[in-house]
Amino acid sequence: MEDAKQIKQAIQQICEEKNIPYDSVIETIEAALAAAYRKDFGEKNQNVKSEFNPETAEVKVFDVKTVVDNMDLEELEAVLEAVRERREAGEEVDEEAEGIIRFNPKTEIMVKDAKEIKKTVKIGDELIQELTIPDEFGRMAAQTAKQVIIQRLREVERDTIYNSFKDKEGALVVGTVQRREGRIVMIDIDNAMGILPPEEQISSENYQSGQRIKVLIMSVEMSGRGPQIILSRSHPDFLKELFIMEVPEISAGTVEIKAIAREAGQRSKVAVWTEEENIDPVGSCVGQRGARVQTIIAELGGEKIDIIEWDENVEVFISNALSPAKVKGIELNEEEKVAKVEVKEDQLSLAIGKAGQNVRLAAKLTDWKIDIAGTDGPEEGEEEDSEDESSEGEEKNDKEEKEEKKVKKAKKKEDKEEKTEEKDEEPKEEEVAENTEEEK
């Protein structure tokens, strides 16, 4: 019983460490015991199966065969030989269509032979015969069982990881950077190893061992070495998942992300929309004092994000997409899906952006080819405004000049009056001095 308890504890430990179902481990042990029996005691035509009871550590071994109809083996061998000759001659043979039946003595038994063992059997039943274990398993059998257990557990673990992460494709997860293999970054996610290839990395980021980062599960494929989990931080869906995480209105479905155009690590444009009249889709994404979008920008290492409002009117949508530049006019070519956009000369560099980035992202976002041209003239209504402003400015200048002249004249008068007063005071002082001398 003590041995059975230790075996059960070991099974539970394997289940916890490998995240494998308990029943799968039991099936693995049973397959290993069957392999060990075949190695030491089995016969050629035995289909050995075993049963293992983890509570008592008891092992039972069986020979399991399916009961099939009686057939003439010599006739069957002649038919199969003819099939082989036809295939060697290059002919394609469909055995199922031609009704050719094969007999496998390891897994099948004819009904006449089965009735000698058990009279009640019929075609299609399983005939199970318990086998005796003559002695303890030898060293080679134990080694075989060990190899089967290791291989089966590895296969079960791979299947478990694949099934678990296949359902998470397109989801955002948190992982820990393990190591670098050249330009590839290996990331640990829930006891599985994910791959962050160079093209899915943000070029401005430097990933350090032990660093915890958010990643998008792009794809999960089964390869010869197990499940291959491809991760990304540069995909547009990564930005979308960050918005879903940070903006409650998006996760609730009241605000919808219609399109995303992204150049990872540099700049992105996000088009949002809502049916609710009392909700501002752009304001919801930005947050109070930009709190929500700043959290996302910090996660992306300072990547600039333009949030614009989506509109079913293509002209309005393209105009919004070219933000922060102000558009003067748009001419659409529906057949070629080309938009010719006019902006003022002082807005031309802003509309194009650094190295054409703004117009390039706007084209991706709207799915239209955008040609931008600058115009020298002001927009309609601006000429009159500018003339009125200039005339008003001239009138103001004239008034200011007149006021300045008046002020200068007033100052000159004051200066003259002060000078005349000084001249009048000087003789009076001289007379006072003469009178004092005469008195003396």
Buried (B, 14 or more C-beta within 10 A) or exposed (E): EEEBEEBBEEBEEBBEEBBBEEEBBBBBBBBBBBBBBBBBBBEEEBBBBBBBEBEEBEBBBBBBBBBBEEEEEEEBEEBBEEBEEEEEEEEEEEEEEEEBEEBEBEEBBBBEBBBEEEEEBEEEBEBEEEBEBEEEBEEEBBEBBEEBBEEBBEEBBBBBBBEBBBEBEBEBBEBEBBEEEEEEBBBBBEEBBBBBBEEBBBEEBEBEEEBEBBBBBBEBEEEEEBBBBBBBBBBBBBBBBBBBBBBEBBEEEBBBBBBBBBBBBBBBBBBBBBEEEEEBBBBBBBBEEEEBBBBBBEBBBEBEBBBBBBBEEBBBBBBBBBBEBBBBBBEBEEEEEEBBBBBBEEBBEBBBBEEEBBBBBBBBBBEBEBEBEBBEEEEEEEEEEEEEEEEEEEEEEEEEEEEEEEEEEEEEEEEEEEEEEEEEEEEEEEEEEEEEEEEE
